[in-house]
Amino acid sequence: MRETAIASSRRTDDHLLFIMDQTAEWTVHGRAGAVLGLCGSLREALRAVFQYEATGVHVFAISSHPRADVVVFREQAERVADADGRIERPMRRNGAAGSPKPGHPSSGHAGAGYPSTKATPNSLNAGY
């Protein structure tokens, strides 16, 4: 019987939980491989995934750099975030009355409705 090989870019949920806060460059990818943002840790990248999705931007995957030797697809990102329990998932904004529009200072999103990908001391400790 032939053994099934696992692609070198895939990691187990447990391994991803183990490297969650290690400093590394992670890229958040959208449709057609578009780079949505760069993050300094897997935890920061997972937070960005849910922030992008809350603004209506589809996230396809997260990859580590420089060689993209770790790729985390959307389904696994959700599982790892759930297992971690410390990654907040903002609700999707639909422009309903009373909810701030993306990009508004009170919305928690930077720029044109997209999350900030620049790490600051406060953003690294957010949600703890």
N, C-alpha and C positions, 0 to 999 in steps of 0.2 A: 504494500500500500504506500502510495506516495504522500509525503508530508506536505501540508499546505504552507507555503512561505508567506510571511508577513512583510509587507513593504517596509523598507528601512525608514521611511518617512512617518510611519504610524507608531504611536506609543500607547501604552495602556493608560487607562484613566488614573491608576495608582501612580504611575511614573509622572504623569502630568501634574498630579497633586503634589508630588515630591518636589518638582522643579518650579512650582507656582511663583515663588518670590525670588528666584535666582535672576540676577541681572543679565539680560540678553536683549538683543534687538528682535522684536516681533513685528510682523507686518500683517495688517488686517486687509483682506482682499474682498472686493465686491464682485459684481457680475463682470464677466469677460476678463477677469484677472486685474481689474482696476485696483490700484493701491488706494485704500481709504485712509490709512494712517499708520504711523510707526509708534510702537510702545516699548517701554523699557523692561517689562516683565510680562510673563504669561497672564498674571492676575490683571494687570492693567489692560492687556489686549482683550481679555474676556469681558471686562467692564465696558470697553469700547464697543465690542460686538453688540451688547444689549442697548447701549446708548444709540448707536447707529440705527439699529432695528426700531427703536422707539420713535425715531424721526422718519421712518419709512424707507430707509436705505437698506437694501438686502446685503447681508454679509455671506460670502461663500465659504471662506476658510481663514485660518490664521497660520502663518508660517514663521519659523525662526530663521535667523540669518547668521552668518553670511551665505550658507549653502542651502538653505531651506531643508535642513536635515530633519526637521520635525514639522509635520503638517497636522493641524487640528481642524477637521471639518465641522460644520454647524451642529450636527447632531451630537458629536462628542463634546463640543464646547458646552452645550446645554447640560449634558450628564456631569461633566467635571465641575461646572458652576454649582449645580445642585449638590454634588457630593461635598464641595468645599463649604457651602452654606454662608459664605461671607461676601458674595458678589450680588449686589443689588440689581434687580431688573426693573428699570423704569417702565412705566406703562406707555404704550404708544400714544402719541399726541395726535388728536384728530381735528384740532382747531375748534373744539367745542367751547362755548362761552365759559369764561372763567379759567380756562387753561391757557397758560402762557404759550406763545408761539415759539418754535425753535429759534434760537439766536437771541431771544429776549433775555436780559440779565437774570430774571427770576426763573428761567426755564432750566438752568443747570447745564445748558449747552452753549458752546462757544461758536463764534463766527456765524456762518450761514446755516445754522441748524445742525451742525455736526459737532461731535464731542472733541474736546481738546486732546491732542495726542502728546502734548508736552507735559512731562512729569514735573510736578512741583512738590515740595515737602508736604503740603496739605493734601494733595491728590493721592500721594502714596499711602497716606494713613486714612483716607476717606472710607467710611463704612465699617470701621473697627469699633 
